[in-house]
Amino acid sequence: MKKNQHVLPHPDGWAVKGEGNDKATSVHPTQSVAIAAATKIAVNQQSEVLIHGRNGQIRERNSHGNDPFPPKG
């Protein structure tokens, strides 16, 4: 099942959390390490990584799925 991976602020650093999951998959000391972990999962699942800022808003998204090229629209 393809689940987008979210990189979110966490009291112990940065968390990687699968979309719809209650608990974090993993927690990392820095955002860059969390992004690397989320990217590895997303590549495996052919899903997206959604990177949130400290305020919780999505600031970036990276797709690792089956994107059409050229993009539609």
KOLSEZA-684323 format. One record per atom (N, C-alpha, C, O, CB): atom name; x, y, z; chain; residue number from 0; residue in three letters. Coordinates in Angstrom, 3 decimals, m for minus. Glycine has a CB too. Example, Ala and Ser with C-alpha at 12.3 -4.5 7.8 and 13.67 -1.06 7.14 Angstrom:
<recs>
REC rolum        X        Y        Z pami kolse drendo
REC     N   13.190   m5.690    7.800    A     0    ALA
REC    CA   12.300   m4.500    7.800    A     0    ALA
REC     C   13.200   m3.300    7.800    A     0    ALA
REC     O   14.236   m3.319    8.465    A     0    ALA
REC    CB   11.308   m4.473    9.046    A     0    ALA
REC     N   12.850   m2.250    7.080    A     1    SER
REC    CA   13.670   m1.060    7.140    A     1    SER
REC     C   12.900    0.030    7.870    A     1    SER
REC     O   13.409    1.138    8.039    A     1    SER
REC    CB   14.084   m0.598    5.725    A     1    SER
</recs>
This chain:
<recs>
REC rolum        X        Y        Z pami kolse drendo
REC     N    0.842   m1.184    0.000    A     0    MET
REC    CA    0.000    0.000    0.000    A     0    MET
REC     C    0.883    1.242    0.000    A     0    MET
REC     O    1.836    1.339    0.773    A     0    MET
REC    CB   m0.956    0.001    1.219    A     0    MET
REC     N    0.558    2.182   m0.870    A     1    LYS
REC    CA    1.339    3.402   m0.977    A     1    LYS
REC     C    0.866    4.411    0.064    A     1    LYS
REC     O   m0.290    4.832    0.055    A     1    LYS
REC    CB    1.235    3.994   m2.395    A     1    LYS
REC     N    1.767    4.790    0.953    A     2    LYS
REC    CA    1.459    5.811    1.958    A     2    LYS
REC     C    2.453    6.940    1.813    A     2    LYS
REC     O    3.664    6.720    1.832    A     2    LYS
REC    CB    1.494    5.225    3.402    A     2    LYS
REC     N    1.940    8.147    1.666    A     3    ASN
REC    CA    2.827    9.296    1.646    A     3    ASN
REC     C    3.504    9.410    3.009    A     3    ASN
REC     O    2.908    9.098    4.040    A     3    ASN
REC    CB    2.051   10.598    1.292    A     3    ASN
REC     N    4.753    9.860    2.996    A     4    GLN
REC    CA    5.539    9.988    4.217    A     4    GLN
REC     C    5.659   11.464    4.579    A     4    GLN
REC     O    6.043   12.286    3.747    A     4    GLN
REC    CB    6.943    9.342    4.047    A     4    GLN
REC     N    5.331   11.790    5.814    A     5    HIS
REC    CA    5.404   13.168    6.289    A     5    HIS
REC     C    6.597   13.321    7.223    A     5    HIS
REC     O    6.840   12.472    8.082    A     5    HIS
REC    CB    4.094   13.577    7.005    A     5    HIS
REC     N    7.336   14.407    7.048    A     6    VAL
REC    CA    8.425   14.773    7.963    A     6    VAL
REC     C    7.884   15.922    8.808    A     6    VAL
REC     O    7.614   17.010    8.300    A     6    VAL
REC    CB    9.769   15.186    7.181    A     6    VAL
REC     N    7.730   15.661   10.102    A     7    LEU
REC    CA    7.057   16.589   11.001    A     7    LEU
REC     C    7.926   16.948   12.205    A     7    LEU
REC     O    8.760   16.150   12.632    A     7    LEU
REC    CB    5.744   15.995   11.471    A     7    LEU
REC     N    7.726   18.165   12.758    A     8    PRO
REC    CA    8.418   18.495   14.008    A     8    PRO
REC     C    7.972   17.538   15.117    A     8    PRO
REC     O    6.814   17.123   15.167    A     8    PRO
REC    CB    8.143   19.971   14.418    A     8    PRO
REC     N    8.903   17.200   15.996    A     9    HIS
REC    CA    8.646   16.258   17.090    A     9    HIS
REC     C    9.394   16.785   18.311    A     9    HIS
REC     O   10.433   17.426   18.154    A     9    HIS
REC    CB    9.102   14.776   16.719    A     9    HIS
REC     N    8.897   16.535   19.521    A    10    PRO
REC    CA    9.608   17.017   20.718    A    10    PRO
REC     C   11.069   16.564   20.791    A    10    PRO
REC     O   11.902   17.254   21.379    A    10    PRO
REC    CB    8.884   16.548   21.957    A    10    PRO
REC     N   11.382   15.410   20.199    A    11    ASP
REC    CA   12.755   14.902   20.224    A    11    ASP
REC     C   13.515   15.173   18.929    A    11    ASP
REC     O   14.575   14.588   18.707    A    11    ASP
REC    CB   12.745   13.419   20.497    A    11    ASP
REC     N   12.993   16.049   18.071    A    12    GLY
REC    CA   13.654   16.380   16.807    A    12    GLY
REC     C   12.659   16.426   15.671    A    12    GLY
REC     O   11.804   17.310   15.613    A    12    GLY
REC    CB   14.752   15.374   16.493    A    12    GLY
REC     N   12.776   15.449   14.748    A    13    TRP
REC    CA   11.904   15.385   13.574    A    13    TRP
REC     C   11.417   13.957   13.405    A    13    TRP
REC     O   12.187   13.006   13.536    A    13    TRP
REC    CB   12.642   15.873   12.291    A    13    TRP
REC     N   10.128   13.817   13.111    A    14    ALA
REC    CA    9.528   12.494   12.965    A    14    ALA
REC     C    9.179   12.208   11.508    A    14    ALA
REC     O    8.846   13.111   10.741    A    14    ALA
REC    CB    8.276   12.377   13.838    A    14    ALA
REC     N    9.265   10.939   11.152    A    15    VAL
REC    CA    8.752   10.435    9.883    A    15    VAL
REC     C    7.479    9.683   10.233    A    15    VAL
REC     O    7.483    8.780   11.070    A    15    VAL
REC    CB    9.806    9.510    9.122    A    15    VAL
REC     N    6.387   10.070    9.576    A    16    LYS
REC    CA    5.098    9.472    9.896    A    16    LYS
REC     C    4.369    9.140    8.606    A    16    LYS
REC     O    4.194   10.009    7.752    A    16    LYS
REC    CB    4.249   10.417   10.781    A    16    LYS
REC     N    3.945    7.902    8.457    A    17    GLY
REC    CA    3.149    7.496    7.307    A    17    GLY
REC     C    1.771    8.131    7.372    A    17    GLY
REC     O    1.183    8.255    8.446    A    17    GLY
REC    CB    3.031    5.968    7.241    A    17    GLY
REC     N    1.262    8.531    6.219    A    18    GLU
REC    CA   m0.040    9.190    6.168    A    18    GLU
REC     C   m1.106    8.292    6.773    A    18    GLU
REC     O   m1.238    7.125    6.406    A    18    GLU
REC    CB   m0.409    9.558    4.720    A    18    GLU
REC     N   m1.867    8.857    7.710    A    19    GLY
REC    CA   m2.937    8.118    8.365    A    19    GLY
REC     C   m2.494    7.347    9.602    A    19    GLY
REC     O   m3.334    6.824   10.334    A    19    GLY
REC    CB   m3.546    7.174    7.398    A    19    GLY
REC     N   m1.192    7.270    9.844    A    20    ASN
REC    CA   m0.694    6.558   11.024    A    20    ASN
REC     C   m0.810    7.428   12.272    A    20    ASN
REC     O   m0.663    8.649   12.205    A    20    ASN
REC    CB    0.768    6.126   10.814    A    20    ASN
REC     N   m1.072    6.792   13.401    A    21    ASP
REC    CA   m1.134    7.510   14.673    A    21    ASP
REC     C    0.252    7.761   15.250    A    21    ASP
REC     O    0.503    8.797   15.865    A    21    ASP
REC    CB   m1.973    6.735   15.672    A    21    ASP
REC     N    1.145    6.804   15.044    A    22    LYS
REC    CA    2.487    6.897   15.626    A    22    LYS
REC     C    3.530    7.146   14.550    A    22    LYS
REC     O    3.348    6.781   13.389    A    22    LYS
REC    CB    2.828    5.619   16.401    A    22    LYS
REC     N    4.615    7.769   14.952    A    23    ALA
REC    CA    5.727    8.024   14.043    A    23    ALA
REC     C    6.424    6.712   13.698    A    23    ALA
REC     O    6.557    5.828   14.545    A    23    ALA
REC    CB    6.729    9.025   14.667    A    23    ALA
REC     N    6.863    6.595   12.460    A    24    THR
REC    CA    7.642    5.444   12.023    A    24    THR
REC     C    9.025    5.496   12.656    A    24    THR
REC     O    9.561    4.481   13.101    A    24    THR
REC    CB    7.748    5.401   10.481    A    24    THR
REC     N    9.604    6.724   12.689    A    25    SER
REC    CA   10.919    6.925   13.290    A    25    SER
REC     C   11.072    8.388   13.690    A    25    SER
REC     O   10.372    9.262   13.178    A    25    SER
REC    CB   12.050    6.501   12.311    A    25    SER
REC     N   12.003    8.640   14.618    A    26    VAL
REC    CA   12.296    9.998   15.086    A    26    VAL
REC     C   13.790   10.227   14.922    A    26    VAL
REC     O   14.594    9.349   15.232    A    26    VAL
REC    CB   11.848   10.210   16.582    A    26    VAL
REC     N   14.167   11.422   14.427    A    27    HIS
REC    CA   15.556   11.736   14.108    A    27    HIS
REC     C   15.945   13.082   14.717    A    27    HIS
REC     O   15.086   13.936   14.937    A    27    HIS
REC    CB   15.773   11.751   12.580    A    27    HIS
REC     N   17.240   13.273   14.991    A    28    PRO
REC    CA   17.682   14.516   15.629    A    28    PRO
REC     C   17.609   15.735   14.710    A    28    PRO
REC     O   17.441   16.857   15.188    A    28    PRO
REC    CB   19.092   14.354   16.121    A    28    PRO
REC     N   17.734   15.526   13.386    A    29    THR
REC    CA   17.695   16.665   12.459    A    29    THR
REC     C   16.679   16.405   11.356    A    29    THR
REC     O   16.326   15.261   11.067    A    29    THR
REC    CB   19.096   16.927   11.848    A    29    THR
REC     N   16.220   17.486   10.751    A    30    GLN
REC    CA   15.254   17.369    9.668    A    30    GLN
REC     C   15.876   16.673    8.458    A    30    GLN
REC     O   15.209   15.885    7.787    A    30    GLN
REC    CB   14.726   18.751    9.273    A    30    GLN
REC     N   17.134   16.955    8.178    A    31    SER
REC    CA   17.764   16.347    7.000    A    31    SER
REC     C   17.868   14.828    7.132    A    31    SER
REC     O   17.693   14.117    6.143    A    31    SER
REC    CB   19.156   16.943    6.780    A    31    SER
REC     N   18.147   14.323    8.319    A    32    VAL
REC    CA   18.212   12.876    8.535    A    32    VAL
REC     C   16.804   12.284    8.398    A    32    VAL
REC     O   16.639   11.202    7.833    A    32    VAL
REC    CB   18.820   12.547    9.943    A    32    VAL
REC     N   15.801   12.982    8.906    A    33    ALA
REC    CA   14.414   12.518    8.787    A    33    ALA
REC     C   13.972   12.498    7.322    A    33    ALA
REC     O   13.270   11.579    6.901    A    33    ALA
REC    CB   13.469   13.417    9.614    A    33    ALA
REC     N   14.376   13.502    6.546    A    34    ILE
REC    CA   14.029   13.542    5.122    A    34    ILE
REC     C   14.654   12.360    4.394    A    34    ILE
REC     O   14.009   11.733    3.554    A    34    ILE
REC    CB   14.493   14.868    4.484    A    34    ILE
REC     N   15.905   12.057    4.714    A    35    ALA
REC    CA   16.580   10.918    4.083    A    35    ALA
REC     C   15.845    9.611    4.399    A    35    ALA
REC     O   15.669    8.770    3.518    A    35    ALA
REC    CB   18.050   10.831    4.555    A    35    ALA
REC     N   15.423    9.442    5.640    A    36    ALA
REC    CA   14.699    8.232    6.036    A    36    ALA
REC     C   13.342    8.156    5.338    A    36    ALA
REC     O   12.942    7.096    4.859    A    36    ALA
REC    CB   14.511    8.192    7.564    A    36    ALA
REC     N   12.643    9.283    5.284    A    37    ALA
REC    CA   11.330    9.319    4.626    A    37    ALA
REC     C   11.466    9.054    3.131    A    37    ALA
REC     O   10.623    8.381    2.538    A    37    ALA
REC    CB   10.643   10.679    4.861    A    37    ALA
REC     N   12.524    9.580    2.524    A    38    THR
REC    CA   12.753    9.380    1.094    A    38    THR
REC     C   12.996    7.913    0.783    A    38    THR
REC     O   12.499    7.398   m0.218    A    38    THR
REC    CB   13.939   10.220    0.618    A    38    THR
REC     N   13.750    7.245    1.629    A    39    LYS
REC    CA   14.023    5.818    1.431    A    39    LYS
REC     C   12.714    5.017    1.437    A    39    LYS
REC     O   12.516    4.132    0.605    A    39    LYS
REC    CB   14.983    5.290    2.532    A    39    LYS
REC     N   11.841    5.333    2.367    A    40    ILE
REC    CA   10.542    4.652    2.457    A    40    ILE
REC     C    9.691    4.985    1.228    A    40    ILE
REC     O    9.082    4.096    0.631    A    40    ILE
REC    CB    9.794    5.060    3.763    A    40    ILE
REC     N    9.651    6.264    0.855    A    41    ALA
REC    CA    8.824    6.702   m0.275    A    41    ALA
REC     C    9.280    6.089   m1.594    A    41    ALA
REC     O    8.448    5.738   m2.431    A    41    ALA
REC    CB    8.847    8.218   m0.382    A    41    ALA
REC     N   10.585    5.956   m1.790    A    42    VAL
REC    CA   11.099    5.324   m3.005    A    42    VAL
REC     C   10.631    3.870   m3.044    A    42    VAL
REC     O   10.192    3.378   m4.083    A    42    VAL
REC    CB   12.660    5.408   m3.067    A    42    VAL
REC     N   10.730    3.196   m1.911    A    43    ASN
REC    CA   10.311    1.797   m1.817    A    43    ASN
REC     C    8.817    1.639   m2.095    A    43    ASN
REC     O    8.403    0.671   m2.733    A    43    ASN
REC    CB   10.645    1.238   m0.436    A    43    ASN
REC     N    8.014    2.581   m1.621    A    44    GLN
REC    CA    6.559    2.496   m1.757    A    44    GLN
REC     C    6.037    3.278   m2.965    A    44    GLN
REC     O    4.833    3.285   m3.223    A    44    GLN
REC    CB    5.893    3.007   m0.491    A    44    GLN
REC     N    6.918    3.925   m3.691    A    45    GLN
REC    CA    6.545    4.785   m4.816    A    45    GLN
REC     C    5.467    5.783   m4.402    A    45    GLN
REC     O    4.390    5.842   m4.995    A    45    GLN
REC    CB    6.054    3.938   m6.002    A    45    GLN
REC     N    5.782    6.564   m3.370    A    46    SER
REC    CA    4.851    7.555   m2.840    A    46    SER
REC     C    5.546    8.911   m2.740    A    46    SER
REC     O    6.585    9.121   m3.366    A    46    SER
REC    CB    4.306    7.116   m1.456    A    46    SER
REC     N    4.988    9.819   m1.969    A    47    GLU
REC    CA    5.530   11.166   m1.841    A    47    GLU
REC     C    6.088   11.414   m0.450    A    47    GLU
REC     O    5.684   10.782    0.527    A    47    GLU
REC    CB    4.462   12.195   m2.162    A    47    GLU
REC     N    7.035   12.360   m0.383    A    48    VAL
REC    CA    7.536   12.867    0.892    A    48    VAL
REC     C    7.001   14.281    1.035    A    48    VAL
REC     O    7.212   15.120    0.160    A    48    VAL
REC    CB    9.118   12.831    0.968    A    48    VAL
REC     N    6.315   14.545    2.129    A    49    LEU
REC    CA    5.810   15.887    2.422    A    49    LEU
REC     C    6.593   16.430    3.604    A    49    LEU
REC     O    6.549   15.873    4.701    A    49    LEU
REC    CB    4.267   15.876    2.722    A    49    LEU
REC     N    7.304   17.512    3.373    A    50    ILE
REC    CA    8.183   18.088    4.388    A    50    ILE
REC     C    7.483   19.285    5.020    A    50    ILE
REC     O    7.129   20.247    4.337    A    50    ILE
REC    CB    9.558   18.505    3.773    A    50    ILE
REC     N    7.292   19.211    6.313    A    51    HIS
REC    CA    6.628   20.276    7.052    A    51    HIS
REC     C    7.684   21.161    7.722    A    51    HIS
REC     O    8.754   20.684    8.101    A    51    HIS
REC    CB    5.644   19.689    8.108    A    51    HIS
REC     N    7.374   22.441    7.861    A    52    GLY
REC    CA    8.238   23.357    8.598    A    52    GLY
REC     C    7.943   23.261   10.088    A    52    GLY
REC     O    7.081   22.488   10.508    A    52    GLY
REC    CB    8.052   24.807    8.102    A    52    GLY
REC     N    8.654   24.041   10.879    A    53    ARG
REC    CA    8.432   24.026   12.336    A    53    ARG
REC     C    7.003   24.436   12.701    A    53    ARG
REC     O    6.485   24.043   13.746    A    53    ARG
REC    CB    9.429   24.962   13.031    A    53    ARG
REC     N    6.368   25.235   11.824    A    54    ASN
REC    CA    4.998   25.685   12.093    A    54    ASN
REC     C    3.965   24.624   11.712    A    54    ASN
REC     O    2.770   24.824   11.932    A    54    ASN
REC    CB    4.713   26.979   11.334    A    54    ASN
REC     N    4.409   23.501   11.145    A    55    GLY
REC    CA    3.511   22.418   10.796    A    55    GLY
REC     C    2.975   22.475    9.371    A    55    GLY
REC     O    2.382   21.506    8.898    A    55    GLY
REC    CB    2.380   22.410   11.735    A    55    GLY
REC     N    3.176   23.596    8.680    A    56    GLN
REC    CA    2.693   23.716    7.310    A    56    GLN
REC     C    3.638   23.010    6.341    A    56    GLN
REC     O    4.853   22.991    6.541    A    56    GLN
REC    CB    2.540   25.193    6.923    A    56    GLN
REC     N    3.061   22.431    5.293    A    57    ILE
REC    CA    3.874   21.770    4.272    A    57    ILE
REC     C    4.665   22.832    3.527    A    57    ILE
REC     O    4.100   23.802    3.021    A    57    ILE
REC    CB    2.988   20.937    3.288    A    57    ILE
REC     N    5.990   22.641    3.462    A    58    ARG
REC    CA    6.825   23.603    2.763    A    58    ARG
REC     C    7.425   23.042    1.483    A    58    ARG
REC     O    7.923   23.787    0.638    A    58    ARG
REC    CB    7.921   24.075    3.667    A    58    ARG
REC     N    7.372   21.719    1.348    A    59    GLU
REC    CA    7.937   21.074    0.159    A    59    GLU
REC     C    7.356   19.681    0.027    A    59    GLU
REC     O    7.040   19.031    1.023    A    59    GLU
REC    CB    9.488   21.014    0.233    A    59    GLU
REC     N    7.214   19.220   m1.233    A    60    ARG
REC    CA    6.810   17.831   m1.462    A    60    ARG
REC     C    7.621   17.272   m2.610    A    60    ARG
REC     O    7.846   17.936   m3.622    A    60    ARG
REC    CB    5.289   17.723   m1.758    A    60    ARG
REC     N    8.053   16.038   m2.431    A    61    ASN
REC    CA    8.863   15.351   m3.432    A    61    ASN
REC     C    8.201   14.024   m3.758    A    61    ASN
REC     O    7.921   13.215   m2.874    A    61    ASN
REC    CB   10.323   15.137   m2.933    A    61    ASN
REC     N    7.956   13.818   m5.047    A    62    SER
REC    CA    7.298   12.597   m5.484    A    62    SER
REC     C    8.334   11.544   m5.868    A    62    SER
REC     O    9.323   11.842   m6.538    A    62    SER
REC    CB    6.358   12.884   m6.667    A    62    SER
REC     N    8.093   10.325   m5.437    A    63    HIS
REC    CA    8.953    9.203   m5.774    A    63    HIS
REC     C    8.099    8.078   m6.346    A    63    HIS
REC     O    8.401    6.894   m6.194    A    63    HIS
REC    CB    9.750    8.719   m4.534    A    63    HIS
REC     N    7.010    8.495   m7.017    A    64    GLY
REC    CA    6.083    7.524   m7.566    A    64    GLY
REC     C    6.144    7.454   m9.068    A    64    GLY
REC     O    7.182    7.706   m9.679    A    64    GLY
REC    CB    4.696    7.842   m7.139    A    64    GLY
REC     N    5.035    7.112   m9.645    A    65    ASN
REC    CA    4.918    6.903  m11.064    A    65    ASN
REC     C    4.378    8.170  m11.723    A    65    ASN
REC     O    3.257    8.162  m12.232    A    65    ASN
REC    CB    4.016    5.698  m11.361    A    65    ASN
REC     N    5.137    9.241  m11.725    A    66    ASP
REC    CA    4.673   10.497  m12.287    A    66    ASP
REC     C    4.682   10.446  m13.808    A    66    ASP
REC     O    5.627    9.932  m14.406    A    66    ASP
REC    CB    5.536   11.652  m11.792    A    66    ASP
REC     N    3.636   10.975  m14.440    A    67    PRO
REC    CA    3.646   11.043  m15.896    A    67    PRO
REC     C    4.637   12.102  m16.370    A    67    PRO
REC     O    4.767   13.159  m15.752    A    67    PRO
REC    CB    2.236   11.347  m16.434    A    67    PRO
REC     N    5.326   11.819  m17.452    A    68    PHE
REC    CA    6.229   12.823  m18.021    A    68    PHE
REC     C    5.946   12.909  m19.499    A    68    PHE
REC     O    5.998   11.879  m20.171    A    68    PHE
REC    CB    7.732   12.476  m17.756    A    68    PHE
REC     N    5.654   14.049  m20.039    A    69    PRO
REC    CA    5.563   15.329  m19.345    A    69    PRO
REC     C    4.307   15.405  m18.480    A    69    PRO
REC     O    3.328   14.703  m18.730    A    69    PRO
REC    CB    5.576   16.478  m20.352    A    69    PRO
REC     N    4.345   16.271  m17.452    A    70    PRO
REC    CA    3.175   16.379  m16.568    A    70    PRO
REC     C    1.961   16.918  m17.329    A    70    PRO
REC     O    2.093   17.707  m18.265    A    70    PRO
REC    CB    3.491   17.294  m15.364    A    70    PRO
REC     N    0.791   16.476  m16.909    A    71    LYS
REC    CA   m0.443   16.951  m17.521    A    71    LYS
REC     C   m0.720   18.380  m17.086    A    71    LYS
REC     O   m0.383   18.770  m15.967    A    71    LYS
REC    CB   m1.626   16.036  m17.153    A    71    LYS
REC     N   m1.331   19.161  m17.965    A    72    GLY
REC    CA   m1.744   20.514  m17.605    A    72    GLY
REC     C   m0.783   21.477  m18.025    A    72    GLY
REC     O   m0.969   22.673  m17.803    A    72    GLY
REC    CB   m1.964   20.661  m16.183    A    72    GLY
</recs>
